[in-house]
């Protein structure tokens, strides 16, 4: 992964993992900013308190990502946007496989960064949006343990199951955009199936490697 993409994912993981653990029934009834603000402290404290996660325990981290983070990420919409115009050229089965492989990649990516959380805090900016809007942007700032704060904004859309994140912006770069060029390149070389294979091979490679624990 390119450095800027890794930076985005790491910071985004801090933000997502510190904000998306509410029960679905509660989340569906909350405004997007209220959802994020209410649970941020609870989740980051949970991560800090779990020594296994901090040490890079693969199973516990994967379980946390799958049960507490991915349910609040719209993987299909994220995949569709990353694929751009090529999404309409894919068959329903290809769209399904592409979404599944990209979702799996996100699981591994989030898992690898999750153990990096130490003493970061999230500060939210004033939320302004039309109450009737189905797509909004929530702005925040991640205060890192080292270095300058990172500005982070994320887009959410409202569906039948409530609000879900479908894109994240760190330092002016949107996460989906960091994958768009890769998707386009792979599709130009091997079509949709070529991209699916590329993602599948990458996921198999990540599955064979230990998750990175934070440096001592």
Secondary structure by P-SEA (a helix, b strand, c coil): ccaaaaaaaaaaaaaaaacccccaaaaaaccaaaaaaacaaaaaaaaaacccccccaaaaaaaaaacccccccaaaaaaaaaaccccccccaaaaaaaaaaaaaaaaaaaaaacccccbbbbbbccccccccccbbbbbbbbbcccccbbbbbbbbbbccccbbbcccccccccccccaaaaaaaaaacccaaaaaaaaaaaaaaaaacccccccc
